[in-house]
Amino acid sequence: MLQYQIIPVTAFKQNCTLFWCDNTMQGVVIDPGGDIELIQAAIEQHRITVAKVLLTHAHIDHAGATKRVAEHYRVPVEGPHREDQFWIDLIPQQKVSFGFNDADVFSTDRWLNQGDKVSFGDIELEVFFCPGHTPGHVVFYHAASKIAQVGDVLFRGSIGRTDFPRGDHATLIKSIRENLFPLGDDVQFIPGHGPMSTFGTERASNPHVSDSALGIK
């Protein structure tokens, strides 16, 4: 079965997440934005063998420690979608703008697209391409557990910002409504920041993307 732990990192309290298979104890680090010592402590606590680093998108609070984590555990990086390459290239500028001391440009070993699969141990995650917050944002979904890691696409009571370069509000709404909500009201999701919620809760009450907010009956 899939197990997980959320590790808030950086001054932005970004939800770096460990996913692991409790049968093989192989796992992945999703969105290692920083505070690598906290990530390593959780990995050691659960005795996880890290298989890869996964990225939902390349904003610095999600991707700043990618190079360090991948090199430390000698594992590949998978994600995000190739449209976020420009954000990876901008890490030096992001570093200055947001006051990050430890962040490095990195190379991904595998760009991800809609319908791709990511596997570790006995676990297989489905990949959904959900642009809008960034042009290359992806979401990871484990169907058996009905758990998704959605990065900065959707939050409890809110949605991702679209005022950064190449963000697009209409595209973000479409990603949520057409890619995420159809997975089911009972699906729990881990957002990039803040507490978990369910797609059903957000569909019913989120002021930005609910049925009522969009005039859908």
N, C-alpha and C positions, 0 to 999 in steps of 0.2 A: 504493500500500500504506500501511497504518497504521504510523507510527513513534511512539515514545513516549520520554519521559524522566521519571524520578521525581526530585522535588526535595524533600527533607525540609525542612520549615519549622517555625518556632516552637520553643519549649522542649519541646514534646511530640513533636517529630520526626515531624510529620504528613506523609504522602506526597502533597503536591501533585503533580499529574501533567500533563504536556503531552502531548496527542495531536495528531498532525498528519498530513496527507496529503502524501506525498512527491512527488506529481504536481503539485499546485497550491500546496503550501506553506501552505495554510490550516490553522489549528489551533484548539484549544480549551484553556483552562486549567481543570482540574478541581480543585475544593476549594482555592482560594487562602486558606489560613488566616492567612498573615502573611509577613514577610520578603519584601516585594514586590520589593526590589532583586535577590534571588536569582532570582525568577521572571522578572523583566525581563531579567536577564543571560542566562538560558537561551534565552529567546525571541529575543534579539538574536543569540546564538551560532548558532542554527539558521536565522535569517532567516525566522522564521515570521510570517505575517500572522494575527493573532488574530481569530477570527470570533465567539466567544462565551465566556462563563464558564459552566461546568456545576457543579452542586452535588449531591453525594450526600445530604447532610443539613446541618443548620444549627447544629451545635455550633461554638463559636467557633474552635477550632483548625482547622476545615475551612472556615469561612466568614468569618472576621474581616476579611480584606482584600478581600472580594468587591466592595464599593462602590468602593474605590480602583482595583482592577484594571479593573473594568467602565468606570469613568469615564475612566481613563487611555487605554484603547484604544477607547473609544466603542462598546462592544459590549453586546448584551443578556445577561441572566442567565437561564439555564434550569435549573429544578429548585430545590429538591427537590419532593416531593409537598406539597400544600397543608397537610397535617396538621402540618408543621414550622413553620408560621407563628409559633406561640407561642415557638419557640426563637429565631427572628429577633427577635421583640419583646423577648426577654430578653437580647439582646446587651449592653446596658449593665450588667446585673447579672452576666452571665458575665465581662465585662471586669474587674470588680472581684474576683470570686471567684477567677479564674484568673491574675490579674496581667498582663493584656494591656494594653499602652499604646495600640496602634493597632488599633482595631476599630470598625466602624460598622454601624448598622442599615441595611439595604438593602431594595430592592423587587425581587422577581423578575418577569421579563417573561413567563415561561411556567411554570406548574406542570406537573409531569410525572406521568404515570400508567402503569400496567402496559400494555405494548403500544405505547407511543409510540415514535417514532423521532426521533433527533437527527442532523442532518447538517452536514457542513462539507467543503469541497472535494469529493472523490469518495468520502468516507467516510460511512457510515451506521451509527449505533450504535442498538442495541435497548435499551429501558428496561424494567427489571424493578422492580416495587414490592416492597420487602423490609423491611417494618416490624419492629420489635422492639427494636433499639438506640435508635432514635427512631421516633415514629409515622409520620413522613413520609420515611423513608429510601428511596432508589432506587439501583439499580446500572446501570452502563453496560457493554454487551457488544458487541464487534465479532466477528461470527460468522466472517468470512473469516480473521481472524488467530487466532481462538480465544483472545482476551484480554478479560478483564473488569476493570473498576475497581469494587471492591466496597465502598469506604469502610470503615466500622467494623462491617460485618455479620460478616465472617469473617477470621481471621488464620491464619498458619501455626501450628498447634498450639493455637489458641484461638478464641474467638468474642467478639463485642462485649459490652460491659457492658449490663446491663439494670436497674441500680439508679438511673438518673437518672429524673426525672419522665417518666411515660408510657412508660417502657421495659417490655418484657414478654418474659420468657424463652421461654415456650412459642411465642409468635408469632415470635420470632427463629429458633428451631429449625425451625419450619414454613417460614419464608422460605428458609432455607438448603436444607432437604431437598426442598422442592417447586418452588422457583424456580431455584436455582443448580445443584445437583448433576445435575439432568436435562440440563443443557447439555453434559455429557460429562466423563469423567475426565481427558481430555487438555487441558482448558481451563486456561490459566494465569490467575492473578488477582493484581492489585495491591491489597493491603490498605491501609487508612488509616494503618497504622503497621507498621514492620518489613518483613521480606523477603517476596518473592513465593513462591507455592506453586501447586499445582494442585488442582482439585476432587477428583481421584482420590486424591491423597495425603491430603487431609483426610477424605475418605470412609472411607479405610482406617485412619487412625491418630489423628485428632483426638479427644482425650479427652472432648469435649463433644457432638460431633455425628456421630461415625463410626457405621457400621453396628453394630459391636460394642458401642459405648457405649450405643446405644439398643436393644440386643437384637435387631437385625435380621439375619436370616440370608439 
